[in-house]
Amino acid sequence: MPAFSVHSVPIFLLFIATASGSPPSMPFDLMADKLDAWRTPHGDWQHVGAVELDAKNPRKFAVKEGKGVWYNGAKGRTSNLFSKQKFADVELHVEFNIPKGSNSGIKFHGHYEIQIYDSFGKKEVSGEDCGGIYPRAVVMGGRYTHIDKGIGPKVNACKAPGDWQTLDVTFLAPRFDKEGKKIKNAMILRAILNGQVIHEKQELLTPTGDRWKNAEMREGHLMLQADHGPIAIRNFRIRDVK
């Protein structure tokens, strides 16, 4: 089924629209011909026609000229992208490609991360693996240290390095009362990786990573991690559900 069909709205989005009293907005591409949807600096992000695993080094990409794919440069480590727009409840669709051993992620509000990672073939997966909700962490003795395992995906749906993969997520922001007190946790209402459900009605008790002590908010910027390894992106679409 094509993502974001204007003729067929998923049932869970109809539920959100009914609950909020407003229909979902039309989706828009966060990475079209330009990176206008993202705050600067954009670092080494480049617009290319295609990527494939480098025949000499499967941990890197070889690229072809053209348009349609964005990747984070020859070094595979550049500026993280933060959306100019703030979002609350959203439905997100992204197609990504990573080489062997690479690591990235998408952070709702810049706080709640769904991991993108080369987990191909692993029998047991945790929040550090592809599709996982990233563990909480602290800096101890100058080292970034996890204090839990995060929330692993229900199944390991990760494809092989070099294959294009698809992630669809419906994220619900936390709710607050008039005094600003949180009355409902953020939630991954549903996440689908490569056609397989990996999260469903999963509450997020706190933000992830080292952000877990930070104040939560009604809406925030979307973040795409680009400083931990090569990643290529296409068809990165988001729909704001108010």
ChimeraX attribute file (.defattr): number of C-alpha atoms within 10 A of each C-alpha:
attribute: neighborCount
match mode: 1-to-1
recipient: residues
	/A:1	6
	/A:2	6
	/A:3	15
	/A:4	18
	/A:5	11
	/A:6	9
	/A:7	6
	/A:8	10
	/A:9	12
	/A:10	11
	/A:11	9
	/A:12	12
	/A:13	17
	/A:14	14
	/A:15	12
	/A:16	18
	/A:17	16
	/A:18	12
	/A:19	11
	/A:20	12
	/A:21	10
	/A:22	12
	/A:23	16
	/A:24	20
	/A:25	14
	/A:26	13
	/A:27	20
	/A:28	16
	/A:29	17
	/A:30	18
	/A:31	19
	/A:32	18
	/A:33	12
	/A:34	11
	/A:35	18
	/A:36	13
	/A:37	16
	/A:38	20
	/A:39	14
	/A:40	14
	/A:41	12
	/A:42	16
	/A:43	14
	/A:44	16
	/A:45	22
	/A:46	16
	/A:47	25
	/A:48	16
	/A:49	12
	/A:50	18
	/A:51	24
	/A:52	19
	/A:53	19
	/A:54	14
	/A:55	10
	/A:56	9
	/A:57	11
	/A:58	16
	/A:59	18
	/A:60	25
	/A:61	27
	/A:62	14
	/A:63	18
	/A:64	13
	/A:65	11
	/A:66	10
	/A:67	14
	/A:68	15
	/A:69	24
	/A:70	24
	/A:71	26
	/A:72	24
	/A:73	21
	/A:74	15
	/A:75	12
	/A:76	22
	/A:77	19
	/A:78	21
	/A:79	16
	/A:80	21
	/A:81	23
	/A:82	22
	/A:83	20
	/A:84	15
	/A:85	12
	/A:86	14
	/A:87	22
	/A:88	21
	/A:89	23
	/A:90	22
	/A:91	22
	/A:92	21
	/A:93	22
	/A:94	20
	/A:95	18
	/A:96	21
	/A:97	27
	/A:98	32
	/A:99	26
	/A:100	20
	/A:101	15
	/A:102	19
	/A:103	22
	/A:104	23
	/A:105	23
	/A:106	21
	/A:107	22
	/A:108	25
	/A:109	22
	/A:110	19
	/A:111	23
	/A:112	28
	/A:113	26
	/A:114	28
	/A:115	23
	/A:116	25
	/A:117	25
	/A:118	22
	/A:119	24
	/A:120	16
	/A:121	12
	/A:122	11
	/A:123	8
	/A:124	11
	/A:125	19
	/A:126	20
	/A:127	21
	/A:128	22
	/A:129	25
	/A:130	28
	/A:131	33
	/A:132	27
	/A:133	30
	/A:134	27
	/A:135	25
	/A:136	20
	/A:137	20
	/A:138	16
	/A:139	10
	/A:140	9
	/A:141	7
	/A:142	7
	/A:143	9
	/A:144	12
	/A:145	15
	/A:146	17
	/A:147	12
	/A:148	13
	/A:149	16
	/A:150	19
	/A:151	20
	/A:152	23
	/A:153	27
	/A:154	15
	/A:155	17
	/A:156	24
	/A:157	21
	/A:158	22
	/A:159	19
	/A:160	16
	/A:161	21
	/A:162	22
	/A:163	14
	/A:164	17
	/A:165	19
	/A:166	19
	/A:167	21
	/A:168	22
	/A:169	23
	/A:170	23
	/A:171	23
	/A:172	26
	/A:173	23
	/A:174	21
	/A:175	17
	/A:176	15
	/A:177	9
	/A:178	6
	/A:179	6
	/A:180	10
	/A:181	10
	/A:182	16
	/A:183	10
	/A:184	15
	/A:185	17
	/A:186	26
	/A:187	20
	/A:188	20
	/A:189	18
	/A:190	18
	/A:191	25
	/A:192	19
	/A:193	23
	/A:194	16
	/A:195	13
	/A:196	17
	/A:197	19
	/A:198	22
	/A:199	24
	/A:200	16
	/A:201	14
	/A:202	17
	/A:203	15
	/A:204	18
	/A:205	12
	/A:206	18
	/A:207	25
	/A:208	23
	/A:209	22
	/A:210	17
	/A:211	17
	/A:212	17
	/A:213	13
	/A:214	11
	/A:215	10
	/A:216	22
	/A:217	16
	/A:218	17
	/A:219	18
	/A:220	20
	/A:221	19
	/A:222	23
	/A:223	21
	/A:224	18
	/A:225	24
	/A:226	25
	/A:227	17
	/A:228	15
	/A:229	22
	/A:230	25
	/A:231	29
	/A:232	26
	/A:233	20
	/A:234	23
	/A:235	19
	/A:236	19
	/A:237	20
	/A:238	22
	/A:239	19
	/A:240	17
	/A:241	22
	/A:242	16
